[in-house]
Amino acid sequence: MTTRLLISAADGDAGTTVSIQGDIDSATVDELRIALARCRKDGVVVIDLAGVPFIDSSGLGALVQASRASRDAGGQLRVENAGPAVTRAAQYAGLIDHLGMLHAS
């Protein structure tokens, strides 16, 4: 069985919002990396993780890589709507502030 992420990106006045659904792990991280690489780096990129129940270290690494690329280009990457498991993983890794994470309500 092939695991896939559902990824959609929408450009707006405030930047690009990338919405993701599915588990982000070693089986799906390349899809995430490709999608994030296609985003403009010099603006605001919002990663909406409302549809992500799980993320592993490879997924967190992809977000950190995209955040650095954005920052290096003068942009900003922000993670929003992370659920409890994703927030906990980022918290354990010490990445809450680095990723500008805003928690799901």
DORO-427773 format. One record per residue (C-alpha): residue number from 1; residue in one letter; chain; z, x, y. Coordinates in steps of 0.1 Angstrom, whole numbers, plus 5000, padded with zeros to 4 digits. Each point is the difference from the previous one (the first is absolute). Layout:
% DORO-427773
pos:NUM, code:A, unit:A, c3:Z, c1:X, c2:Y
...
% end
This chain:
% DORO-427773
pos:1, code:M, unit:A, c3:5000, c1:5000, c2:5000
pos:2, code:T, unit:A, c3:4991, c1:5013, c2:5034
pos:3, code:T, unit:A, c3:5025, c1:4995, c2:5028
pos:4, code:R, unit:A, c3:4986, c1:4994, c2:5034
pos:5, code:L, unit:A, c3:5013, c1:4995, c2:5035
pos:6, code:L, unit:A, c3:4987, c1:4974, c2:5023
pos:7, code:I, unit:A, c3:4995, c1:5016, c2:5033
pos:8, code:S, unit:A, c3:4987, c1:4984, c2:5032
pos:9, code:A, unit:A, c3:4997, c1:5016, c2:5034
pos:10, code:A, unit:A, c3:4995, c1:4982, c2:5033
pos:11, code:D, unit:A, c3:4994, c1:5015, c2:5034
pos:12, code:G, unit:A, c3:5016, c1:4984, c2:5030
pos:13, code:D, unit:A, c3:5009, c1:5007, c2:5036
pos:14, code:A, unit:A, c3:5033, c1:5017, c2:4989
pos:15, code:G, unit:A, c3:4984, c1:5021, c2:4973
pos:16, code:T, unit:A, c3:4992, c1:4997, c2:4963
pos:17, code:T, unit:A, c3:5021, c1:4980, c2:4976
pos:18, code:V, unit:A, c3:4997, c1:5009, c2:4963
pos:19, code:S, unit:A, c3:5014, c1:4974, c2:4977
pos:20, code:I, unit:A, c3:5008, c1:5010, c2:4964
pos:21, code:Q, unit:A, c3:5008, c1:4980, c2:4969
pos:22, code:G, unit:A, c3:5011, c1:5015, c2:4967
pos:23, code:D, unit:A, c3:5020, c1:5029, c2:4986
pos:24, code:I, unit:A, c3:4993, c1:5033, c2:5017
pos:25, code:D, unit:A, c3:5004, c1:5027, c2:4973
pos:26, code:S, unit:A, c3:4981, c1:5028, c2:4984
pos:27, code:A, unit:A, c3:4974, c1:4976, c2:4986
pos:28, code:T, unit:A, c3:4992, c1:4985, c2:5034
pos:29, code:V, unit:A, c3:5008, c1:5026, c2:5025
pos:30, code:D, unit:A, c3:4964, c1:5013, c2:5003
pos:31, code:E, unit:A, c3:4989, c1:4965, c2:5012
pos:32, code:L, unit:A, c3:5027, c1:5002, c2:5027
pos:33, code:R, unit:A, c3:4990, c1:5035, c2:5011
pos:34, code:I, unit:A, c3:4963, c1:4990, c2:5003
pos:35, code:A, unit:A, c3:5009, c1:4969, c2:5020
pos:36, code:L, unit:A, c3:5023, c1:5019, c2:5023
pos:37, code:A, unit:A, c3:4975, c1:5028, c2:5005
pos:38, code:R, unit:A, c3:4975, c1:4974, c2:5013
pos:39, code:C, unit:A, c3:5023, c1:4989, c2:5028
pos:40, code:R, unit:A, c3:4997, c1:5014, c2:5035
pos:41, code:K, unit:A, c3:5026, c1:5027, c2:5004
pos:42, code:D, unit:A, c3:5003, c1:5000, c2:5038
pos:43, code:G, unit:A, c3:5014, c1:4964, c2:5004
pos:44, code:V, unit:A, c3:5027, c1:4979, c2:4985
pos:45, code:V, unit:A, c3:4998, c1:4993, c2:4963
pos:46, code:V, unit:A, c3:5024, c1:4974, c2:4986
pos:47, code:I, unit:A, c3:5005, c1:5001, c2:4963
pos:48, code:D, unit:A, c3:5012, c1:4965, c2:4988
pos:49, code:L, unit:A, c3:5018, c1:5003, c2:4967
pos:50, code:A, unit:A, c3:5011, c1:4964, c2:4997
pos:51, code:G, unit:A, c3:4980, c1:4997, c2:4967
pos:52, code:V, unit:A, c3:5013, c1:5033, c2:4985
pos:53, code:P, unit:A, c3:5028, c1:4995, c2:4975
pos:54, code:F, unit:A, c3:5002, c1:5037, c2:4989
pos:55, code:I, unit:A, c3:4991, c1:5034, c2:5014
pos:56, code:D, unit:A, c3:5005, c1:5034, c2:4983
pos:57, code:S, unit:A, c3:5001, c1:5035, c2:5014
pos:58, code:S, unit:A, c3:4962, c1:5003, c2:4999
pos:59, code:G, unit:A, c3:4997, c1:4969, c2:5022
pos:60, code:L, unit:A, c3:5026, c1:5013, c2:5024
pos:61, code:G, unit:A, c3:4982, c1:5033, c2:5001
pos:62, code:A, unit:A, c3:4967, c1:4982, c2:5010
pos:63, code:L, unit:A, c3:5018, c1:4982, c2:5028
pos:64, code:V, unit:A, c3:5015, c1:5033, c2:5013
pos:65, code:Q, unit:A, c3:4966, c1:5017, c2:4998
pos:66, code:A, unit:A, c3:4984, c1:4971, c2:5020
pos:67, code:S, unit:A, c3:5028, c1:5001, c2:5025
pos:68, code:R, unit:A, c3:4996, c1:5037, c2:5006
pos:69, code:A, unit:A, c3:4962, c1:4997, c2:5004
pos:70, code:S, unit:A, c3:5005, c1:4972, c2:5025
pos:71, code:R, unit:A, c3:5026, c1:5019, c2:5019
pos:72, code:D, unit:A, c3:4978, c1:5031, c2:5001
pos:73, code:A, unit:A, c3:4972, c1:4980, c2:5015
pos:74, code:G, unit:A, c3:5022, c1:4984, c2:5027
pos:75, code:G, unit:A, c3:5005, c1:4967, c2:4982
pos:76, code:Q, unit:A, c3:5029, c1:4983, c2:4983
pos:77, code:L, unit:A, c3:5005, c1:4985, c2:4965
pos:78, code:R, unit:A, c3:5027, c1:4974, c2:4995
pos:79, code:V, unit:A, c3:5011, c1:4983, c2:4968
pos:80, code:E, unit:A, c3:5010, c1:4964, c2:5002
pos:81, code:N, unit:A, c3:5013, c1:4972, c2:4977
pos:82, code:A, unit:A, c3:5012, c1:5023, c2:4973
pos:83, code:G, unit:A, c3:5020, c1:4981, c2:4974
pos:84, code:P, unit:A, c3:5034, c1:5011, c2:4986
pos:85, code:A, unit:A, c3:4987, c1:5023, c2:4972
pos:86, code:V, unit:A, c3:4974, c1:5017, c2:5023
pos:87, code:T, unit:A, c3:5026, c1:5004, c2:5027
pos:88, code:R, unit:A, c3:5025, c1:5015, c2:4976
pos:89, code:A, unit:A, c3:4974, c1:5025, c2:4987
pos:90, code:A, unit:A, c3:4992, c1:5011, c2:5035
pos:91, code:Q, unit:A, c3:5037, c1:5002, c2:5009
pos:92, code:Y, unit:A, c3:5008, c1:5022, c2:4969
pos:93, code:A, unit:A, c3:4971, c1:5023, c2:5010
pos:94, code:G, unit:A, c3:5012, c1:5001, c2:5036
pos:95, code:L, unit:A, c3:4968, c1:4985, c2:5014
pos:96, code:I, unit:A, c3:5012, c1:4969, c2:5019
pos:97, code:D, unit:A, c3:4998, c1:5016, c2:5034
pos:98, code:H, unit:A, c3:4970, c1:5022, c2:4992
pos:99, code:L, unit:A, c3:4979, c1:4970, c2:4991
pos:100, code:G, unit:A, c3:5013, c1:4978, c2:5028
pos:101, code:M, unit:A, c3:5010, c1:4974, c2:4974
pos:102, code:L, unit:A, c3:5008, c1:4965, c2:5011
pos:103, code:H, unit:A, c3:5016, c1:4980, c2:4973
pos:104, code:A, unit:A, c3:4989, c1:4966, c2:4987
pos:105, code:S, unit:A, c3:5021, c1:4971, c2:5013
% end
